[in-house]
């Protein structure tokens, strides 16, 4: 071989070796840690959001200042409203047992209290309406174990294989058929993981209306389709061989088919999200800033997550956005199932807000906040990491256009939104509550349902009420209805309600009069009264309905915020029902009323145990008052029908079980405010779109090639748990 050729090959070999060494050294070098950059915006609210703050452990429960007083403080330089707490007391051990509510203040050094029960409800609240406390459930469990199950020893031992701890009871509600009743069906399940789908066929009706536990009694017993006077009669029928026994195979402690333990080993890690330059939002006390958004947040022990003083570009668009109630109505051919209408606010949506698991319930690097609450106790409790806040890249453009006609360009905007989330586990169901803030000025309220489906023991004509999901398990049909309060203040406190929609009109073509054209046109209507603004659940509602301000945008249109509802709700309980008025908010997909301090909520925690004489009946809010140029509130109901199926085992997924609403600017601005977002991307065919100064996405290999700082995984959800 020629010497020159050898030299050339040698040089090439050395160059190749050098390149490989460089690559290996580069790959071996750990990326730098992500450097957080300070936010451009600062929280200059001077602690104003604290007027909406949940009470501290030393204060506790609920702040109740009037809206006008708060607005004078926020907008007019008025005095800061005193912080007051609502104390709900159960007076049982006295001749006239009742529930009394007191306002206590000013906090943190209370100097006064006043009874507001009559003012709020028109009289004392009867004691039988009280929500059922944990101590009462514990007493009922003891009653069943010591005085009920012991009267049927052969049946309990041989059929139920009961050992004193192998059964779990689930309450039905409401508790009876008329005011004053406190008679509850308790459905028995195998006490295993995911017990909600392990019914054993036994249900017991307990009369626990007396304040003297020794007077409690069994009113009826149900087993495998048959009713008995009590457990003694059931035992006698069993011993004599006069009952049809359906013995359920004993499940292991992990629940077997109901276990949520993964059936596959871990493999490649799922995608994670991180913030290469740190969070672009700030949280100070209960106040959040994100781009053009600011708002205060809180957690009601009864109703859960709520927002106050929501502003976009410095202007208030909503005074309050809050969850009001979560209702589930069940069907079954078993007594517990067929009589169940759960009103979760009575149990405590906020109280049962659960600790969040990093990386699953929320992104790993989200901001996690603790929640303090006081309920059923004289000592405040803390739920660790019960609320999370994070910015989420939704993986799709908020808006975009690719032009290949006339000029050549691309323009787009990443759809990155701020999410505030809590998850409440109320019995069998887990509700994922989100409020989402978009860069175009839209707000979304969303709830996703997961957890376990409740079930009945499969017998007789059970398939009329659901699907068989395991050997003896009937997944029972039920509805979910969620109610929200949305107190919009669009361009000020005074608003009107306007409906826009479409209609086709037939016209002659101006250029060819012998031909007809069907063209859609805009229809407009101002809804003047509460009756006009109350839209029944399954009725047709205008597709564009919005709160209109007294001001106009540059183009002469009333500035507005549109309400857009996403719902797949089942049918509402017939109004002829004796308990329907207690849940009459669920008649309406949307109802807009004049805002009143004496109508703060659409329901009451006392409605669950006395729906026949409801403490608050939402239907009474709608009395045809004028709603033109008034302070208005939208009450939004969204929901879905759930017919459990085999894929609900082991438990229900969130996919397809998500409903909610959007609040969207409608002529509120002169153009889309997201055009001012720093996240926009635009380049033409004539530009170097690989240059950072032209296209910020091209900078990602440099700006995002860093290692996020993942804190160690922790979870405090198994601490301080009281078991019945």
N, C-alpha and C positions, 0 to 999 in steps of 0.2 A: 504494500500500500504506500502511496506517495506521502512523504513527510508532511507536506502542507495539509493534506487531508487528515492525517493523524492529529496535527495541532488543532485543526478546526473542531474535530470530534472531542478532543480533550477540553477545549474551552467550553463547548456546549455542555459537556458532562458536568464541569465545575459550576456552570451557571445554573444548571438544573438542581444540583445538590444545594447550592446557595438558596435558591428559591424555596426548595422543600424545607430547609432549615428555618427560613423566615416564616413560612406558613405554620410550621410546628411550634415555633416560639410564640407566634401571635396567638395561636389557638390555646396554647398552654397558659397564657397570661390572663388572669381573672379580670373580667370587666370591672370598671370602677363602680362604687356605690352611687346610687342615684342621689343627686344633689337637689334638695328642696329649695325652691325659690320663694321669696316673700310675696304675699298677695298684693296686687296693686290697690285693691279696695280695702278700706278699714271700716270696722264697726264703730260708727260715731253715734250710736243710739243712746249713749249715756244711761244705759240701764233701763230704758223705757219698757223693753220687753218683759221686764220682771213683773209688771203689773198683771201679766198673764201666767206667770210661772206657777208650776205646781208647788204646793206647800213643801217646805223642807221637813225632814223627820221631826223637827221640833214644832212645826206648825201643823202640818198634815191636813188632809182631805181635799178641800176644794175652795177656790177663790171665786167670789160672787159679786164683783162690782158691776154697776149698771153701765150699759154701753155709752150713754150720753156723757156720763161722768168720765169714763175712760177716754172718750174722744176729746173732751175738753183738755185733758191732760196731754194726750198725744199730739193734738193739732193746735190747740189754742193757748197753750201755756198755763192751763189751769193747774190746780193743786193735784198732787199724786193721790189717787184714791186709797183709802186705808185697805190693807190686806185683811180680809176676813175669812173665816173658815165656817163651813157648814158641818155641824155636828149632828149626826143622826143617832138618837138614843132609843133603845127598846126598854120600856118600863113594863116588865112582866109581873114582878112580885108586888102587886098592889091591887086594891079592889077594882080599879078600872084600868086594866092593862091597855097600853096604847103605845104608839110610836110618836115621838116628838122631835121636831127639827129645830135647832137653834143656830143662829148666826153669832159667831164669837169673834171679837176683835178689840182693838186693832192688834195685829200680830207684828212682832213676836211677843209682845207683852200685853195679853188680853186684859181689858178693863171693863168690858161689858158683854152681856149676852142677851139676846132677845128671841123669844119664841116666834117662829115664822110659819108654824104649821097651819094655822087657820088662814093666814094671809095667802099661803100657797095652795091649799087644798079645800078651803071652805069649812074646815072642822078638823077635829082630831083624826088621826089615821088609826083605824081599828087594828088591834094587835095581830089578828089572824092574817093580815096582809103582809106581815114581815117576811122578808126573804129568809130562807132556811139557812141557819148558821151551821158551820162545821160541827159544832158541839151537838146540835140536834141530830145530824146524820150519824154521829158517833153513838149517840144514845139509841137511835133506831137500830143500828148494827148490833149493839149489845142486846136489845130487846129481841131481835130475830134469833140471835144465837142462843140466848139463855132461856127464853120463854116460848118461842114459836117452834123452832126446829126440834127442840127437845121433846115436843109432844108427838112427833112422828119418827121414833127412833129407827124402826125397821126400814121404812121408806127412805129416810135420809142416808142411812148407812149402806143399804143394798142397791138402791137405784142411783142416788146422788153421789155415793161414795164420799160422803161428807165427813171431814175429820176435824171440824171446828174452824178451819181456815181455808178450805179448798173452794169456797164459793165467793163471788164478788157480786154486789148488788148495785144496780143502776136505777136511779129514780126517774119516774115519769113526772110530768107537770103539765098543766095545773093539777090541783089536788082535790078533786071532787066535781060537783055539778052545780053548786050554788054558794053564794057568799057565806062565809063562816066555816065552810068545809076545810078540813086539813086531813084528807084521806088520800093516801098515796099508794100507787102501785109500784112495787119494787121488783124488777126483773132480775133473775138470778143467772149468772154466767160462771163458767169455770174460771177460777182465779189464776189465770196464766197471762203471759205477755200477749197484749192485744185481745183482752178478754171480751171486748165488745162484739166479736164475731163467734163467740163460743157459748151460745145460749143452751141451757139444759132443759128448758121446757117448763120450769117452775116459776110462778109469779105470785107474789103475796101482796094483798091490799091491807095496809096498816092505817088504822084510825089513830092519829097522834095529835088530835085537836086539843086534848086536855093539857093544861100546864102541869098536871100531876101525872108523872110517868106511869105510876101504878094503875092509872085508868086507861092506858093505851090497850088496844085490842086489835085482833085480826078480823076484818070484815068479810073477806073472801079469799079463796085460794084458787089458783088456776094451774092445771097441769095437763099438757099434751091435748089441748082442745076441750077439756072438761073443767067445770067450775065446782068447787066444794065450799061448804060453809066455813071450814077452818082446817088446820093441819090434822086435827084429831079425826075428822071425817075422811080425809085423804088417807091417813094411816089405816083406818078400819077397812076402807075399800081395797087398799093394796094387800093387806093381810088376807082378806077374803078372796083375793084374785079377781076383783071386779073392775080393775082398771087396765087400760092398754098401756103397757110400759114401753117406752122408747129409750133404751139405755144408750147414753152417749159415750163413745170411746173416750177414756180419760186422756187428756192431752198432756204432754210434758210441760214443764215450767216455762220453757221458751215459747210455748204456743204452737209449735210445729208450723202449720200453714200460715198462721198469723204473725210469725216472727218477722221482724224487719232486718234481721241479720242477713247481710248479702249472701247470695247463693254462689257467687263467683269471687275469686281472689282479686286483689288489687292488681292493676296492670299499668299501662302508660298513664301519666298524670293528666287530668283534665285541664283545659285552658284556664289560666288565671288572668286577672286584670290588675294592673298597678298604675301608679301615677308617677311617671319618670321625673317630674319636677315638683312632686308633692301635691297635696290636695289643693284644688282651686276654689274651695269653699272654706268658710270659717264658722266655728260654733263657739259662741261665748254665752255662758249660762244657758238660757233657753232661746237664744237668738241665733239665726242662721243667715249668712250672706252667701249668695252664689250668683256671680255675674250680675244681671240686672235685678235679681230677686232678693227679697228679705222677708223674714217672717219669724214669728214666735211659735213654739210648740209646747204641748203639754200632754198629760196622760190622766184622763178621768178614771177613777177606780171602777166606775160602773160601765162607762161607754167606751173607754179606750182612747186611742190617738185623736188629737185635735190640734188645729192650727188657729192662730189669731194674727190680726194685723198683717195680712199678706199684701206685699207691695211689689210692683214691677216698675222699674225705672223711677223709683221714689214715690209712686202714686199708689195709694191703697186701692186694691181691687176686691178684697174680701175682708170683712171684720172677723168672721169665724167660719171655719170648715171643720165639721166634726162628725164622727160616727154617732149614731143615735141608738140603734138596736140591730140585733141579728136574730131573726125568727126562723125556727124550723118546725114544720107541721108534718107529722108522720101518719102513715097508714099501715094497717096490719090486721090480721085476724086474731091477734093476741091482745089482751086488755092493755098492757103497758104501752105497747106500740101505738095502738089506735087512739089512745087518749093523750098522746104526747104532743104538746105545742111549746117547745122551749123558747123562752125569751131570755137570751143570754145576758142582757144587761142586768137582769135580776141576780144572776150568779156572779157577774163581775167580769166584763171583758177586759178592763184594765187590770183588775186584781189577778186575773189568770194570764196576763202577758208573760210569756215564758222567756228564759234566758236564750240568747241567740248563739248558734254555733258558727264560729268563724269559717269562712270558705264554703259553707253550705247554705245556711239561712241568709247570709249576706256575704258580699265579697270579703276575702280575708283581711284586706287592709282598710275596710270601712271604719268609720268612727263609731265606737260603741259607748253607749251611755247607760248608767244605772237608773232604775226607777224606784222611788220610795212610795209606799202606800200604807194606809191604815184602814183595815176592814176586819170586822168580826173579832176585834181584839182591842186592848188598850195600849198595845205596843206597836210602833211602826215597824214595817218590814221592808227589806230591800230586795229587789229583783235585779241581779247583776246582768249587765250587758243586755238589757231588755229592749233597747231601741238602737237602731243603727241608721247612720246617714252616710251616703256615698254618692259619688258621681259615676254614672254608668255610660259607657259607650255602647249604644244599642246595636252597633254593627250594621247599621243601614244609614243612608243619608236622610237628614231632615228635609233637605230639598236638593235638587241637582238638575242639570241639563247638559247634554252633549250636543253640540251644534255641528252638523256636517252640511248645512245648507247656507249659502251666501258666505258668512264668515265661519271660521273653524275655531272653536274654543270649547273648553270645559269649565263649568262652574258648579260648585257643590258645597255642602256644609255637613260636617259630621253631626249625627244626631246624638249628642251627649247631654244627658239630663241628670238632675239631682233627685235622689230618691230618699225619702224618709220612711222607715219601715218599723213595724212591730208585728209580732206574731202572738196571737192569743190561743191558748189551748184550753178550751172550755169543754170538759168531759172528753168525748170521743173525737171532736172536730178540732182541727187547727186552722185558724184563719190568718192569712198573711195580708196585713193591712199596709197599703202603700199610698203615699202622696208623692206625685212626680211633677217636677218643675222643668218645663221645656224652654229652649232658647227663643221660641217665637211668642212667648207670653202665655202659653197654654198651661193649665194645671190639670192633672189627672188624679182622680180618686179611684183606687182599684182594690178589690179584695179577691184573693185566691183561696179556695177551700181545699184542704187536704186532711190528713188524719184518718181515722177509722170510720167506716160506715156503721151506723147502729143496725142492729139486726133483731129478728124474732126467731123463735123456734118454728121450724117448718112443719106444718101439719095441715090436714084437711085441704081447704081451698086457698091455701097460702099464696099460690102463684097468681092470684088476683091482685096481690098487693106488693109484688116485687119479683125478683129472680132468685132462684136457688144458686147460692155461691159456694156451698160446701155441703157435706152429707146431711146435716140437720140445721143448716143456717139459711134463713131467708133474708136477703138484703132488701129492706123495706123501702118502698117509695116514699119520698118526702120532698118538700120544697124548702128552699133557702130564700129568705127575703132580708135585704139589708137596707136600712134607712140612714140617710145622711141629712144633716142640716148645713145649708150653704147660705150664709148671710153675705151676699155680694153688695159692695158699695162701688158702683161703677161711675167714676167721675163725680163722686160725692155720695152722700147718704140717700138722697131722694132719687128713686128710679121708677120707671114704668116697665111693663112687660109687653113685648111686641113679638108677634108671630109672622114669619115669612115662610112661604111655601111656593108651590107651583101649580099651574093649571094649564091644560092645552086649550088653545083657541084656534078656530078655523078661520082662515082669511084667504081672500083672493090674492094670487101672486100679482103684485103691482105691475110687473113687466109682462105678465101673461094672464090677463084677467079671467080667461076661461079655465084656468087651473086653480086648485086649492092647495094650501099649505097648512099643515098642523104644526103650530109653533108653541113652545112652552113660554109662559109669561110668569112674572113674579106676582104673587098675591101678598097683601099686607093687611095686618089687623092688629089693633091695639086691644089687649085684653084688659078690660076696665075693672073687673070685679074678681073676688076670690073664687066665686062659683065658676066663672069662665076659665080661671087658671088652674082648676082642679081636674086633672086628666086621669080617668080611671085606668086601671092596670092594663087591660087588653084593648083599650080604645085607641083610635087613631089620633096621634098628636102631631102638631105642625113640626116639620123636620128642622126648621130653624126657629128656635124660640130663645129670646135673649132679653137680658136686663138692659134697658136703654137709659143713657144719661141725659141730662138737660143740655149738655154741650154737644158740639158737632166737630167732626174732623175736617180736614182741609177741603174735602170734596162735598161737604154739605150734608153728610149722613150723621144721624145720631150715633154717638160712640156707644158701643155695647160689648157685652160678654155673653156668648152663646152657651147654652146648656145642651150637651149631647150625651145621651144615655146609652150604655151598652148593657142589655139585659135579655135573659132568656127565661123569664120568670114563669113559674107554674101558676095555676089558678089560685085566687084568694079564697079564704074561708067564706062560705056563704054568709051574707049579712044577716040572715035569719038566725044564725047561731047566737046562743046566749052569751058567748064570750067574745064575739067579733069586735065590739066597740073598743075593747082593750088593745086591739091590734089594727085599728081602723086606718092608721097611716099606710098600711099595706094595700088599701083599696086603690091607691093612687101611684102611678109611675112618677108623676110630678104634681106637686101642689105648691102654689105660691101664695103666701099670706102676708098681711101687714105684720111687721115685727113688733112684738110686745114683750116687755120684761116679764110679764106674768105667763108667757108661753115659751119658756126657755128650751123645753125638750118635747119631743113628739110622743113620749111614753113615760112610764114611771117604773122604778124597781118594784113597786108594790102591785103592779098589774099581773105579774106571774101567778101569785098565790090568791088573787081575787080578781080574775078577769071579768067576772059577772057584774061587779060594781067597780069599774075601773077608776083608779085615782086620777089618771089623766086619760082622756079620750080625744084623740087627735081630731076626730070628725067635728068636734065642737069648735075647732080653730077656724073652720071654713063657714062663714056666716054672711057671705055676699058683700063684705065691706069693699069699698073702692080701693084699688091698688095703683091708681095713677098718681105719679109723682109722690110716692111714699117710700119709707124705709121698708124694704121687702126682704123676705126670707124664702128661699126655695127648699122644699123638702123633697128629696129624691129617693125613690125606692128602686132598687135593682135586685136581681136575683136569678135563680135558675132552678129548674126541676131536676132532681137526681133520682134516677132509677138504678140502684146499685146492680152491678153485673160482675161476672167472674174476674174481670180485670181490676176490680176494686179490692181484690185480695192480693197481698196482705192488707194494703190500705189504698186510699184514694189519691190520685195524682192531681197536680194543679192544672195540667194541660186540659183545656176545654172547660175548666171550672173557674173561670175568671170573668168577673163582671165589674161594672163601675160607671164612671161618667167623666166627661171632659168639660172644662170651662175654657172656651176659646175666644180670643179677641175677634170681634165682629165690627169692622169699621172703627175700632177703638183707636188704632193708629192710622197714620197717613200711608204707611207701607209696612211690610213685614219687619218687625224690629230685629229679627235675627240677622238681617243684612249687616248689622253693626257688630256681629260676633267676631271675636279674634280667631275663630276656628275656620273661617271661610277659606276656600281654595278656588283659585281662578288662574287659568293660563290659556294662551292662544297657540295656534300652530306656528306663530312667528317667534315665540319666546323659547328660551331654554328652560323647559319645565323640570330639568334635573338640578337647577340652581336653587339653593335654599331661599334666596331673597325673592324669587318668583313663586316658588311652590314650597310651603313649609313641610309638606308631606315628604319631600325629597330629603329633608334634614333628619328624618327619623333614624337612619343608621347611625347618626352621630348623637342626636339628643336623647334617644331612647335606648341606646346600647349601654345600659347600666343595670346593676343588680338592686332590686328593691330590698328594703330591710323588713323581712317578715319577722314579727315578734313571735316568741314561743307560743304554742297553742295552750290555751287555758280554757276551763269550763267550770263554772260554779253552780250549775243547774241542779246538782244533787245535794246541795247543802241546805240545811234548815227546812227540809221537807217534812210536813206533818202528814202522817198516814192515818186513815180512819180504821 
